[in-house]
Structure formats: structure tokens, C-alpha cells
Amino acid sequence: MTAFVLATVLGILFAAGTFLLLRRDVLRIVWGVTVLSQAANVYLMTMGGIVEPSADGVPVLAGHGEHVPQTTDPLVQALVLTAIVISFAMTAFALVLTYRVYQEHSTLDTTTLEGEP
């Protein structure tokens, strides 16, 4: 059941990102790329899965009691956290560039921008 819900959410996120990416407005294209990158992050976290504690225990929680809960892989969490930070910086940069395009051309429509010299 959980896998079905996660697959559905991922499908919706990828579909929404693709839909926004195919629009004519530059701002929607930027948000489409952002949604796609966050969907990829959710996908990576989902594929990281929940790890059953081994005999040695989860390294982070070893020695903290007898019952060690199920956890996700910390390596995947670190990679996704790094990707989120980089994605945030790139989104901010893309939004600044979008604002600059709007200042120069007074439009964000890609078909109008295409015909300008």
C-alpha cells in the first residue's frame, strides 16, 4: 500500500513538473524545473528505503537501547540534503534571471522573446 501511494505521489510530481516545463511562460518553466528536481529528491529518498537494523545495529543509533527503530539510509539522506541546497540556490538564481528578462523585455512569454533581436 505504501509503495503504491509513493509511486502515485511521484507520478503526480513528475507530471506536474513536466506540465509546467512545457508552458510558454519563463516563470512557469523555472517552477517546472524546481518541481522536477524535488520529485527526483523524493524518488531518491523512496529508493533509499527503510533499513532493517542489523546485528551490529544502525551505526548512528548503536548503543542507544535495545530496541533500535527502522531508519532510512543516512547516505541517501545526506545526498538529498545536498541536492536540496543546490536546487534552492539554482532556483533563486533562475528567478533573478527571470526578473532581469522581465525588466529588459517587459514580458516573460517565450514566443514573444524568441522574435526579439
Jmol script that loads the backbone (N, CA, C; Angstrom):
load data "model"
ATOM      1  N   MET A   1       0.824  -1.207   0.000  1.00  0.00           N
ATOM      2  CA  MET A   1       0.000   0.000   0.000  1.00  0.00           C
ATOM      3  C   MET A   1       0.860   1.261   0.000  1.00  0.00           C
ATOM      4  N   THR A   2       1.890   1.262   0.852  1.00  0.00           N
ATOM      5  CA  THR A   2       2.759   2.434   0.937  1.00  0.00           C
ATOM      6  C   THR A   2       3.492   2.675  -0.379  1.00  0.00           C
ATOM      7  N   ALA A   3       3.932   1.592  -1.016  1.00  0.00           N
ATOM      8  CA  ALA A   3       4.643   1.737  -2.285  1.00  0.00           C
ATOM      9  C   ALA A   3       3.726   2.327  -3.350  1.00  0.00           C
ATOM     10  N   PHE A   4       2.462   1.943  -3.327  1.00  0.00           N
ATOM     11  CA  PHE A   4       1.507   2.480  -4.298  1.00  0.00           C
ATOM     12  C   PHE A   4       1.296   3.975  -4.084  1.00  0.00           C
ATOM     13  N   VAL A   5       1.173   4.402  -2.846  1.00  0.00           N
ATOM     14  CA  VAL A   5       0.981   5.826  -2.539  1.00  0.00           C
ATOM     15  C   VAL A   5       2.210   6.625  -2.966  1.00  0.00           C
ATOM     16  N   LEU A   6       3.392   6.124  -2.643  1.00  0.00           N
ATOM     17  CA  LEU A   6       4.619   6.827  -3.029  1.00  0.00           C
ATOM     18  C   LEU A   6       4.767   6.894  -4.541  1.00  0.00           C
ATOM     19  N   ALA A   7       4.443   5.813  -5.226  1.00  0.00           N
ATOM     20  CA  ALA A   7       4.525   5.819  -6.691  1.00  0.00           C
ATOM     21  C   ALA A   7       3.525   6.805  -7.289  1.00  0.00           C
ATOM     22  N   THR A   8       2.336   6.885  -6.703  1.00  0.00           N
ATOM     23  CA  THR A   8       1.330   7.837  -7.186  1.00  0.00           C
ATOM     24  C   THR A   8       1.784   9.275  -6.974  1.00  0.00           C
ATOM     25  N   VAL A   9       2.311   9.560  -5.794  1.00  0.00           N
ATOM     26  CA  VAL A   9       2.791  10.923  -5.497  1.00  0.00           C
ATOM     27  C   VAL A   9       3.941  11.289  -6.428  1.00  0.00           C
ATOM     28  N   LEU A  10       4.857  10.359  -6.645  1.00  0.00           N
ATOM     29  CA  LEU A  10       5.968  10.627  -7.562  1.00  0.00           C
ATOM     30  C   LEU A  10       5.473  10.857  -8.983  1.00  0.00           C
ATOM     31  N   GLY A  11       4.515  10.070  -9.413  1.00  0.00           N
ATOM     32  CA  GLY A  11       3.947  10.262 -10.750  1.00  0.00           C
ATOM     33  C   GLY A  11       3.296  11.620 -10.898  1.00  0.00           C
ATOM     34  N   ILE A  12       2.565  12.042  -9.873  1.00  0.00           N
ATOM     35  CA  ILE A  12       1.913  13.363  -9.909  1.00  0.00           C
ATOM     36  C   ILE A  12       2.953  14.476  -9.926  1.00  0.00           C
ATOM     37  N   LEU A  13       4.005  14.347  -9.114  1.00  0.00           N
ATOM     38  CA  LEU A  13       5.053  15.377  -9.086  1.00  0.00           C
ATOM     39  C   LEU A  13       5.783  15.470 -10.428  1.00  0.00           C
ATOM     40  N   PHE A  14       6.148  14.329 -10.990  1.00  0.00           N
ATOM     41  CA  PHE A  14       6.828  14.353 -12.290  1.00  0.00           C
ATOM     42  C   PHE A  14       5.910  14.883 -13.387  1.00  0.00           C
ATOM     43  N   ALA A  15       4.629  14.528 -13.338  1.00  0.00           N
ATOM     44  CA  ALA A  15       3.677  15.027 -14.340  1.00  0.00           C
ATOM     45  C   ALA A  15       3.487  16.533 -14.210  1.00  0.00           C
ATOM     46  N   ALA A  16       3.354  17.027 -12.973  1.00  0.00           N
ATOM     47  CA  ALA A  16       3.186  18.468 -12.760  1.00  0.00           C
ATOM     48  C   ALA A  16       4.431  19.236 -13.210  1.00  0.00           C
ATOM     49  N   GLY A  17       5.615  18.707 -12.891  1.00  0.00           N
ATOM     50  CA  GLY A  17       6.853  19.359 -13.319  1.00  0.00           C
ATOM     51  C   GLY A  17       6.989  19.392 -14.828  1.00  0.00           C
ATOM     52  N   THR A  18       6.640  18.287 -15.485  1.00  0.00           N
ATOM     53  CA  THR A  18       6.697  18.242 -16.945  1.00  0.00           C
ATOM     54  C   THR A  18       5.672  19.187 -17.564  1.00  0.00           C
ATOM     55  N   PHE A  19       4.479  19.227 -16.988  1.00  0.00           N
ATOM     56  CA  PHE A  19       3.439  20.134 -17.482  1.00  0.00           C
ATOM     57  C   PHE A  19       3.915  21.586 -17.394  1.00  0.00           C
ATOM     58  N   LEU A  20       4.480  21.972 -16.248  1.00  0.00           N
ATOM     59  CA  LEU A  20       4.967  23.347 -16.091  1.00  0.00           C
ATOM     60  C   LEU A  20       6.153  23.627 -17.011  1.00  0.00           C
ATOM     61  N   LEU A  21       6.984  22.636 -17.224  1.00  0.00           N
ATOM     62  CA  LEU A  21       8.162  22.816 -18.064  1.00  0.00           C
ATOM     63  C   LEU A  21       7.783  23.077 -19.523  1.00  0.00           C
ATOM     64  N   LEU A  22       6.630  22.603 -19.946  1.00  0.00           N
ATOM     65  CA  LEU A  22       6.204  22.763 -21.334  1.00  0.00           C
ATOM     66  C   LEU A  22       5.354  24.010 -21.575  1.00  0.00           C
ATOM     67  N   ARG A  23       5.213  24.872 -20.594  1.00  0.00           N
ATOM     68  CA  ARG A  23       4.451  26.115 -20.740  1.00  0.00           C
ATOM     69  C   ARG A  23       5.290  27.160 -21.467  1.00  0.00           C
ATOM     70  N   ARG A  24       4.640  28.245 -21.897  1.00  0.00           N
ATOM     71  CA  ARG A  24       5.334  29.309 -22.632  1.00  0.00           C
ATOM     72  C   ARG A  24       5.889  30.384 -21.708  1.00  0.00           C
ATOM     73  N   ASP A  25       5.466  30.425 -20.473  1.00  0.00           N
ATOM     74  CA  ASP A  25       5.899  31.453 -19.531  1.00  0.00           C
ATOM     75  C   ASP A  25       7.215  31.029 -18.869  1.00  0.00           C
ATOM     76  N   VAL A  26       8.200  31.905 -18.858  1.00  0.00           N
ATOM     77  CA  VAL A  26       9.513  31.574 -18.305  1.00  0.00           C
ATOM     78  C   VAL A  26       9.415  31.246 -16.823  1.00  0.00           C
ATOM     79  N   LEU A  27       8.578  31.958 -16.099  1.00  0.00           N
ATOM     80  CA  LEU A  27       8.437  31.703 -14.661  1.00  0.00           C
ATOM     81  C   LEU A  27       7.891  30.298 -14.408  1.00  0.00           C
ATOM     82  N   ARG A  28       6.943  29.873 -15.200  1.00  0.00           N
ATOM     83  CA  ARG A  28       6.406  28.514 -15.039  1.00  0.00           C
ATOM     84  C   ARG A  28       7.450  27.464 -15.413  1.00  0.00           C
ATOM     85  N   ILE A  29       8.302  27.771 -16.352  1.00  0.00           N
ATOM     86  CA  ILE A  29       9.376  26.847 -16.713  1.00  0.00           C
ATOM     87  C   ILE A  29      10.337  26.680 -15.540  1.00  0.00           C
ATOM     88  N   VAL A  30      10.672  27.787 -14.883  1.00  0.00           N
ATOM     89  CA  VAL A  30      11.558  27.716 -13.711  1.00  0.00           C
ATOM     90  C   VAL A  30      10.913  26.875 -12.614  1.00  0.00           C
ATOM     91  N   TRP A  31       9.636  27.092 -12.358  1.00  0.00           N
ATOM     92  CA  TRP A  31       8.954  26.304 -11.321  1.00  0.00           C
ATOM     93  C   TRP A  31       8.832  24.842 -11.740  1.00  0.00           C
ATOM     94  N   GLY A  32       8.693  24.575 -13.030  1.00  0.00           N
ATOM     95  CA  GLY A  32       8.650  23.197 -13.506  1.00  0.00           C
ATOM     96  C   GLY A  32       9.960  22.470 -13.243  1.00  0.00           C
ATOM     97  N   VAL A  33      11.074  23.151 -13.500  1.00  0.00           N
ATOM     98  CA  VAL A  33      12.382  22.550 -13.214  1.00  0.00           C
ATOM     99  C   VAL A  33      12.533  22.305 -11.713  1.00  0.00           C
ATOM    100  N   THR A  34      12.050  23.236 -10.905  1.00  0.00           N
ATOM    101  CA  THR A  34      12.125  23.086  -9.453  1.00  0.00           C
ATOM    102  C   THR A  34      11.299  21.894  -8.977  1.00  0.00           C
ATOM    103  N   VAL A  35      10.086  21.764  -9.486  1.00  0.00           N
ATOM    104  CA  VAL A  35       9.230  20.639  -9.098  1.00  0.00           C
ATOM    105  C   VAL A  35       9.861  19.322  -9.550  1.00  0.00           C
ATOM    106  N   LEU A  36      10.442  19.285 -10.747  1.00  0.00           N
ATOM    107  CA  LEU A  36      11.102  18.069 -11.212  1.00  0.00           C
ATOM    108  C   LEU A  36      12.290  17.693 -10.337  1.00  0.00           C
ATOM    109  N   SER A  37      13.062  18.678  -9.916  1.00  0.00           N
ATOM    110  CA  SER A  37      14.216  18.364  -9.066  1.00  0.00           C
ATOM    111  C   SER A  37      13.771  17.867  -7.695  1.00  0.00           C
ATOM    112  N   GLN A  38      12.698  18.437  -7.160  1.00  0.00           N
ATOM    113  CA  GLN A  38      12.194  17.948  -5.878  1.00  0.00           C
ATOM    114  C   GLN A  38      11.572  16.564  -6.015  1.00  0.00           C
ATOM    115  N   ALA A  39      10.953  16.293  -7.154  1.00  0.00           N
ATOM    116  CA  ALA A  39      10.421  14.948  -7.393  1.00  0.00           C
ATOM    117  C   ALA A  39      11.563  13.933  -7.467  1.00  0.00           C
ATOM    118  N   ALA A  40      12.665  14.321  -8.075  1.00  0.00           N
ATOM    119  CA  ALA A  40      13.830  13.428  -8.122  1.00  0.00           C
ATOM    120  C   ALA A  40      14.372  13.177  -6.717  1.00  0.00           C
ATOM    121  N   ASN A  41      14.354  14.194  -5.866  1.00  0.00           N
ATOM    122  CA  ASN A  41      14.796  14.019  -4.481  1.00  0.00           C
ATOM    123  C   ASN A  41      13.882  13.057  -3.729  1.00  0.00           C
ATOM    124  N   VAL A  42      12.587  13.201  -3.915  1.00  0.00           N
ATOM    125  CA  VAL A  42      11.641  12.285  -3.268  1.00  0.00           C
ATOM    126  C   VAL A  42      11.854  10.867  -3.788  1.00  0.00           C
ATOM    127  N   TYR A  43      12.121  10.739  -5.075  1.00  0.00           N
ATOM    128  CA  TYR A  43      12.387   9.431  -5.658  1.00  0.00           C
ATOM    129  C   TYR A  43      13.630   8.801  -5.026  1.00  0.00           C
ATOM    130  N   LEU A  44      14.695   9.578  -4.870  1.00  0.00           N
ATOM    131  CA  LEU A  44      15.906   9.050  -4.251  1.00  0.00           C
ATOM    132  C   LEU A  44      15.656   8.615  -2.810  1.00  0.00           C
ATOM    133  N   MET A  45      14.897   9.410  -2.069  1.00  0.00           N
ATOM    134  CA  MET A  45      14.581   9.037  -0.691  1.00  0.00           C
ATOM    135  C   MET A  45      13.743   7.761  -0.658  1.00  0.00           C
ATOM    136  N   THR A  46      12.831   7.638  -1.596  1.00  0.00           N
ATOM    137  CA  THR A  46      11.993   6.443  -1.650  1.00  0.00           C
ATOM    138  C   THR A  46      12.835   5.214  -1.981  1.00  0.00           C
ATOM    139  N   MET A  47      13.755   5.354  -2.910  1.00  0.00           N
ATOM    140  CA  MET A  47      14.586   4.217  -3.291  1.00  0.00           C
ATOM    141  C   MET A  47      15.611   3.890  -2.216  1.00  0.00           C
ATOM    142  N   GLY A  48      15.939   4.863  -1.349  1.00  0.00           N
ATOM    143  CA  GLY A  48      16.838   4.592  -0.234  1.00  0.00           C
ATOM    144  C   GLY A  48      16.237   3.572   0.712  1.00  0.00           C
ATOM    145  N   GLY A  49      14.924   3.623   0.837  1.00  0.00           N
ATOM    146  CA  GLY A  49      14.198   2.621   1.606  1.00  0.00           C
ATOM    147  C   GLY A  49      14.449   2.671   3.094  1.00  0.00           C
ATOM    148  N   ILE A  50      13.749   1.813   3.775  1.00  0.00           N
ATOM    149  CA  ILE A  50      13.890   1.692   5.224  1.00  0.00           C
ATOM    150  C   ILE A  50      14.793   0.497   5.486  1.00  0.00           C
ATOM    151  N   VAL A  51      15.797   0.706   6.295  1.00  0.00           N
ATOM    152  CA  VAL A  51      16.796  -0.317   6.579  1.00  0.00           C
ATOM    153  C   VAL A  51      16.412  -1.048   7.859  1.00  0.00           C
ATOM    154  N   GLU A  52      16.417  -2.352   7.789  1.00  0.00           N
ATOM    155  CA  GLU A  52      16.217  -3.155   8.994  1.00  0.00           C
ATOM    156  C   GLU A  52      17.506  -3.091   9.812  1.00  0.00           C
ATOM    157  N   PRO A  53      17.393  -2.928  11.110  1.00  0.00           N
ATOM    158  CA  PRO A  53      18.616  -2.905  11.921  1.00  0.00           C
ATOM    159  C   PRO A  53      19.338  -4.246  11.837  1.00  0.00           C
ATOM    160  N   SER A  54      20.639  -4.208  11.632  1.00  0.00           N
ATOM    161  CA  SER A  54      21.433  -5.435  11.555  1.00  0.00           C
ATOM    162  C   SER A  54      21.836  -5.856  12.961  1.00  0.00           C
ATOM    163  N   ALA A  55      22.622  -6.912  13.049  1.00  0.00           N
ATOM    164  CA  ALA A  55      23.076  -7.387  14.361  1.00  0.00           C
ATOM    165  C   ALA A  55      23.951  -6.335  15.032  1.00  0.00           C
ATOM    166  N   ASP A  56      24.700  -5.603  14.236  1.00  0.00           N
ATOM    167  CA  ASP A  56      25.550  -4.555  14.789  1.00  0.00           C
ATOM    168  C   ASP A  56      24.757  -3.305  15.127  1.00  0.00           C
ATOM    169  N   GLY A  57      23.555  -3.210  14.588  1.00  0.00           N
ATOM    170  CA  GLY A  57      22.741  -2.021  14.804  1.00  0.00           C
ATOM    171  C   GLY A  57      23.047  -0.958  13.767  1.00  0.00           C
ATOM    172  N   VAL A  58      22.190   0.019  13.697  1.00  0.00           N
ATOM    173  CA  VAL A  58      22.410   1.153  12.811  1.00  0.00           C
ATOM    174  C   VAL A  58      23.552   1.961  13.410  1.00  0.00           C
ATOM    175  N   PRO A  59      24.580   2.315  12.638  1.00  0.00           N
ATOM    176  CA  PRO A  59      25.751   2.981  13.210  1.00  0.00           C
ATOM    177  C   PRO A  59      25.416   4.227  14.029  1.00  0.00           C
ATOM    178  N   VAL A  60      24.437   4.995  13.604  1.00  0.00           N
ATOM    179  CA  VAL A  60      24.111   6.233  14.308  1.00  0.00           C
ATOM    180  C   VAL A  60      23.462   5.935  15.656  1.00  0.00           C
ATOM    181  N   LEU A  61      22.686   4.852  15.725  1.00  0.00           N
ATOM    182  CA  LEU A  61      21.920   4.554  16.931  1.00  0.00           C
ATOM    183  C   LEU A  61      22.503   3.410  17.749  1.00  0.00           C
ATOM    184  N   ALA A  62      23.686   2.919  17.394  1.00  0.00           N
ATOM    185  CA  ALA A  62      24.268   1.788  18.114  1.00  0.00           C
ATOM    186  C   ALA A  62      24.540   2.179  19.562  1.00  0.00           C
ATOM    187  N   GLY A  63      24.110   1.311  20.467  1.00  0.00           N
ATOM    188  CA  GLY A  63      24.359   1.545  21.887  1.00  0.00           C
ATOM    189  C   GLY A  63      23.339   2.449  22.547  1.00  0.00           C
ATOM    190  N   HIS A  64      22.231   2.751  21.896  1.00  0.00           N
ATOM    191  CA  HIS A  64      21.208   3.617  22.479  1.00  0.00           C
ATOM    192  C   HIS A  64      19.956   2.819  22.824  1.00  0.00           C
ATOM    193  N   GLY A  65      20.131   1.771  23.545  1.00  0.00           N
ATOM    194  CA  GLY A  65      18.979   0.974  23.950  1.00  0.00           C
ATOM    195  C   GLY A  65      18.908  -0.322  23.174  1.00  0.00           C
ATOM    196  N   GLU A  66      17.999  -1.180  23.623  1.00  0.00           N
ATOM    197  CA  GLU A  66      17.865  -2.484  22.985  1.00  0.00           C
ATOM    198  C   GLU A  66      17.011  -2.431  21.730  1.00  0.00           C
ATOM    199  N   HIS A  67      15.999  -1.587  21.726  1.00  0.00           N
ATOM    200  CA  HIS A  67      15.105  -1.511  20.573  1.00  0.00           C
ATOM    201  C   HIS A  67      15.558  -0.374  19.662  1.00  0.00           C
ATOM    202  N   VAL A  68      16.106  -0.756  18.523  1.00  0.00           N
ATOM    203  CA  VAL A  68      16.548   0.238  17.543  1.00  0.00           C
ATOM    204  C   VAL A  68      15.482   0.301  16.457  1.00  0.00           C
ATOM    205  N   PRO A  69      14.894   1.482  16.214  1.00  0.00           N
ATOM    206  CA  PRO A  69      13.833   1.577  15.208  1.00  0.00           C
ATOM    207  C   PRO A  69      14.383   1.444  13.792  1.00  0.00           C
ATOM    208  N   GLN A  70      13.474   1.175  12.862  1.00  0.00           N
ATOM    209  CA  GLN A  70      13.862   1.133  11.464  1.00  0.00           C
ATOM    210  C   GLN A  70      14.203   2.552  11.021  1.00  0.00           C
ATOM    211  N   THR A  71      15.236   2.683  10.235  1.00  0.00           N
ATOM    212  CA  THR A  71      15.649   4.008   9.761  1.00  0.00           C
ATOM    213  C   THR A  71      15.947   3.941   8.270  1.00  0.00           C
ATOM    214  N   THR A  72      16.004   5.096   7.659  1.00  0.00           N
ATOM    215  CA  THR A  72      16.416   5.154   6.259  1.00  0.00           C
ATOM    216  C   THR A  72      17.929   5.263   6.196  1.00  0.00           C
ATOM    217  N   ASP A  73      18.456   5.014   5.037  1.00  0.00           N
ATOM    218  CA  ASP A  73      19.899   5.040   4.836  1.00  0.00           C
ATOM    219  C   ASP A  73      20.410   6.471   4.994  1.00  0.00           C
ATOM    220  N   PRO A  74      21.339   6.722   5.915  1.00  0.00           N
ATOM    221  CA  PRO A  74      21.824   8.092   6.125  1.00  0.00           C
ATOM    222  C   PRO A  74      22.601   8.658   4.937  1.00  0.00           C
ATOM    223  N   LEU A  75      23.210   7.802   4.115  1.00  0.00           N
ATOM    224  CA  LEU A  75      23.937   8.294   2.944  1.00  0.00           C
ATOM    225  C   LEU A  75      22.983   8.942   1.955  1.00  0.00           C
ATOM    226  N   VAL A  76      21.837   8.313   1.721  1.00  0.00           N
ATOM    227  CA  VAL A  76      20.842   8.873   0.809  1.00  0.00           C
ATOM    228  C   VAL A  76      20.314  10.195   1.367  1.00  0.00           C
ATOM    229  N   GLN A  77      20.100  10.248   2.665  1.00  0.00           N
ATOM    230  CA  GLN A  77      19.626  11.493   3.277  1.00  0.00           C
ATOM    231  C   GLN A  77      20.634  12.614   3.089  1.00  0.00           C
ATOM    232  N   ALA A  78      21.913  12.329   3.249  1.00  0.00           N
ATOM    233  CA  ALA A  78      22.944  13.349   3.058  1.00  0.00           C
ATOM    234  C   ALA A  78      22.998  13.822   1.610  1.00  0.00           C
ATOM    235  N   LEU A  79      22.884  12.899   0.674  1.00  0.00           N
ATOM    236  CA  LEU A  79      22.911  13.279  -0.743  1.00  0.00           C
ATOM    237  C   LEU A  79      21.705  14.124  -1.119  1.00  0.00           C
ATOM    238  N   VAL A  80      20.536  13.750  -0.620  1.00  0.00           N
ATOM    239  CA  VAL A  80      19.329  14.511  -0.933  1.00  0.00           C
ATOM    240  C   VAL A  80      19.376  15.880  -0.281  1.00  0.00           C
ATOM    241  N   LEU A  81      19.884  15.969   0.939  1.00  0.00           N
ATOM    242  CA  LEU A  81      20.011  17.275   1.591  1.00  0.00           C
ATOM    243  C   LEU A  81      20.927  18.192   0.787  1.00  0.00           C
ATOM    244  N   THR A  82      22.019  17.662   0.296  1.00  0.00           N
ATOM    245  CA  THR A  82      22.919  18.447  -0.558  1.00  0.00           C
ATOM    246  C   THR A  82      22.214  18.879  -1.834  1.00  0.00           C
ATOM    247  N   ALA A  83      21.449  17.974  -2.435  1.00  0.00           N
ATOM    248  CA  ALA A  83      20.718  18.305  -3.660  1.00  0.00           C
ATOM    249  C   ALA A  83      19.665  19.376  -3.410  1.00  0.00           C
ATOM    250  N   ILE A  84      19.019  19.353  -2.251  1.00  0.00           N
ATOM    251  CA  ILE A  84      18.014  20.364  -1.921  1.00  0.00           C
ATOM    252  C   ILE A  84      18.660  21.739  -1.808  1.00  0.00           C
ATOM    253  N   VAL A  85      19.806  21.812  -1.165  1.00  0.00           N
ATOM    254  CA  VAL A  85      20.502  23.101  -1.006  1.00  0.00           C
ATOM    255  C   VAL A  85      20.940  23.640  -2.357  1.00  0.00           C
ATOM    256  N   ILE A  86      21.511  22.790  -3.193  1.00  0.00           N
ATOM    257  CA  ILE A  86      21.938  23.228  -4.524  1.00  0.00           C
ATOM    258  C   ILE A  86      20.733  23.638  -5.360  1.00  0.00           C
ATOM    259  N   SER A  87      19.644  22.889  -5.271  1.00  0.00           N
ATOM    260  CA  SER A  87      18.423  23.215  -6.015  1.00  0.00           C
ATOM    261  C   SER A  87      17.853  24.555  -5.579  1.00  0.00           C
ATOM    262  N   PHE A  88      17.881  24.832  -4.278  1.00  0.00           N
ATOM    263  CA  PHE A  88      17.397  26.121  -3.785  1.00  0.00           C
ATOM    264  C   PHE A  88      18.226  27.266  -4.353  1.00  0.00           C
ATOM    265  N   ALA A  89      19.536  27.109  -4.366  1.00  0.00           N
ATOM    266  CA  ALA A  89      20.406  28.163  -4.902  1.00  0.00           C
ATOM    267  C   ALA A  89      20.177  28.356  -6.402  1.00  0.00           C
ATOM    268  N   MET A  90      20.026  27.283  -7.140  1.00  0.00           N
ATOM    269  CA  MET A  90      19.796  27.400  -8.578  1.00  0.00           C
ATOM    270  C   MET A  90      18.426  28.001  -8.878  1.00  0.00           C
ATOM    271  N   THR A  91      17.426  27.680  -8.068  1.00  0.00           N
ATOM    272  CA  THR A  91      16.100  28.264  -8.260  1.00  0.00           C
ATOM    273  C   THR A  91      16.138  29.766  -7.994  1.00  0.00           C
ATOM    274  N   ALA A  92      16.826  30.171  -6.938  1.00  0.00           N
ATOM    275  CA  ALA A  92      16.952  31.599  -6.651  1.00  0.00           C
ATOM    276  C   ALA A  92      17.659  32.321  -7.795  1.00  0.00           C
ATOM    277  N   PHE A  93      18.721  31.718  -8.313  1.00  0.00           N
ATOM    278  CA  PHE A  93      19.448  32.315  -9.435  1.00  0.00           C
ATOM    279  C   PHE A  93      18.565  32.408 -10.678  1.00  0.00           C
ATOM    280  N   ALA A  94      17.813  31.347 -10.966  1.00  0.00           N
ATOM    281  CA  ALA A  94      16.929  31.352 -12.137  1.00  0.00           C
ATOM    282  C   ALA A  94      15.823  32.390 -11.987  1.00  0.00           C
ATOM    283  N   LEU A  95      15.312  32.584 -10.781  1.00  0.00           N
ATOM    284  CA  LEU A  95      14.279  33.600 -10.567  1.00  0.00           C
ATOM    285  C   LEU A  95      14.839  35.007 -10.745  1.00  0.00           C
ATOM    286  N   VAL A  96      16.078  35.226 -10.322  1.00  0.00           N
ATOM    287  CA  VAL A  96      16.715  36.534 -10.539  1.00  0.00           C
ATOM    288  C   VAL A  96      16.907  36.780 -12.031  1.00  0.00           C
ATOM    289  N   LEU A  97      17.332  35.750 -12.766  1.00  0.00           N
ATOM    290  CA  LEU A  97      17.476  35.905 -14.216  1.00  0.00           C
ATOM    291  C   LEU A  97      16.127  36.149 -14.885  1.00  0.00           C
ATOM    292  N   THR A  98      15.089  35.495 -14.394  1.00  0.00           N
ATOM    293  CA  THR A  98      13.747  35.705 -14.934  1.00  0.00           C
ATOM    294  C   THR A  98      13.294  37.139 -14.705  1.00  0.00           C
ATOM    295  N   TYR A  99      13.561  37.655 -13.525  1.00  0.00           N
ATOM    296  CA  TYR A  99      13.210  39.051 -13.226  1.00  0.00           C
ATOM    297  C   TYR A  99      13.967  40.008 -14.138  1.00  0.00           C
ATOM    298  N   ARG A 100      15.223  39.693 -14.389  1.00  0.00           N
ATOM    299  CA  ARG A 100      16.027  40.541 -15.272  1.00  0.00           C
ATOM    300  C   ARG A 100      15.496  40.505 -16.714  1.00  0.00           C
ATOM    301  N   VAL A 101      15.061  39.356 -17.177  1.00  0.00           N
ATOM    302  CA  VAL A 101      14.458  39.244 -18.518  1.00  0.00           C
ATOM    303  C   VAL A 101      13.194  40.085 -18.573  1.00  0.00           C
ATOM    304  N   TYR A 102      12.394  40.034 -17.504  1.00  0.00           N
ATOM    305  CA  TYR A 102      11.164  40.818 -17.474  1.00  0.00           C
ATOM    306  C   TYR A 102      11.470  42.313 -17.490  1.00  0.00           C
ATOM    307  N   GLN A 103      12.509  42.740 -16.780  1.00  0.00           N
ATOM    308  CA  GLN A 103      12.896  44.152 -16.795  1.00  0.00           C
ATOM    309  C   GLN A 103      13.325  44.598 -18.189  1.00  0.00           C
ATOM    310  N   GLU A 104      14.064  43.775 -18.882  1.00  0.00           N
ATOM    311  CA  GLU A 104      14.582  44.136 -20.202  1.00  0.00           C
ATOM    312  C   GLU A 104      13.515  44.102 -21.287  1.00  0.00           C
ATOM    313  N   HIS A 105      12.618  43.117 -21.235  1.00  0.00           N
ATOM    314  CA  HIS A 105      11.699  42.879 -22.345  1.00  0.00           C
ATOM    315  C   HIS A 105      10.234  43.119 -22.013  1.00  0.00           C
ATOM    316  N   SER A 106       9.913  43.358 -20.768  1.00  0.00           N
ATOM    317  CA  SER A 106       8.534  43.601 -20.303  1.00  0.00           C
ATOM    318  C   SER A 106       7.586  42.439 -20.601  1.00  0.00           C
ATOM    319  N   THR A 107       8.119  41.254 -20.766  1.00  0.00           N
ATOM    320  CA  THR A 107       7.302  40.061 -20.970  1.00  0.00           C
ATOM    321  C   THR A 107       8.103  38.832 -20.561  1.00  0.00           C
ATOM    322  N   LEU A 108       7.381  37.770 -20.228  1.00  0.00           N
ATOM    323  CA  LEU A 108       8.008  36.510 -19.921  1.00  0.00           C
ATOM    324  C   LEU A 108       7.551  35.416 -20.874  1.00  0.00           C
ATOM    325  N   ASP A 109       6.826  35.782 -21.918  1.00  0.00           N
ATOM    326  CA  ASP A 109       6.337  34.825 -22.902  1.00  0.00           C
ATOM    327  C   ASP A 109       7.481  34.427 -23.824  1.00  0.00           C
ATOM    328  N   THR A 110       7.755  33.141 -23.924  1.00  0.00           N
ATOM    329  CA  THR A 110       8.901  32.690 -24.708  1.00  0.00           C
ATOM    330  C   THR A 110       8.719  32.912 -26.201  1.00  0.00           C
ATOM    331  N   THR A 111       7.487  32.863 -26.694  1.00  0.00           N
ATOM    332  CA  THR A 111       7.291  33.103 -28.136  1.00  0.00           C
ATOM    333  C   THR A 111       7.552  34.560 -28.480  1.00  0.00           C
ATOM    334  N   THR A 112       7.215  35.484 -27.579  1.00  0.00           N
ATOM    335  CA  THR A 112       7.495  36.904 -27.804  1.00  0.00           C
ATOM    336  C   THR A 112       8.982  37.178 -27.694  1.00  0.00           C
ATOM    337  N   LEU A 113       9.629  36.547 -26.722  1.00  0.00           N
ATOM    338  CA  LEU A 113      11.073  36.730 -26.536  1.00  0.00           C
ATOM    339  C   LEU A 113      11.857  36.156 -27.696  1.00  0.00           C
ATOM    340  N   GLU A 114      11.342  35.118 -28.308  1.00  0.00           N
ATOM    341  CA  GLU A 114      12.029  34.456 -29.409  1.00  0.00           C
ATOM    342  C   GLU A 114      12.187  35.366 -30.626  1.00  0.00           C
ATOM    343  N   GLY A 115      11.188  36.202 -30.897  1.00  0.00           N
ATOM    344  CA  GLY A 115      11.213  37.049 -32.079  1.00  0.00           C
ATOM    345  C   GLY A 115      11.947  38.351 -31.907  1.00  0.00           C
ATOM    346  N   GLU A 116      12.352  38.681 -30.665  1.00  0.00           N
ATOM    347  CA  GLU A 116      13.048  39.957 -30.426  1.00  0.00           C
ATOM    348  C   GLU A 116      14.514  39.839 -30.774  1.00  0.00           C
ATOM    349  N   PRO A 117      15.112  40.950 -31.239  1.00  0.00           N
ATOM    350  CA  PRO A 117      16.542  40.922 -31.577  1.00  0.00           C
ATOM    351  C   PRO A 117      17.412  40.943 -30.322  1.00  0.00           C
TER     352      PRO A 117
END
end "model"
wireframe off; spacefill off
backbone 0.3
color backbone group
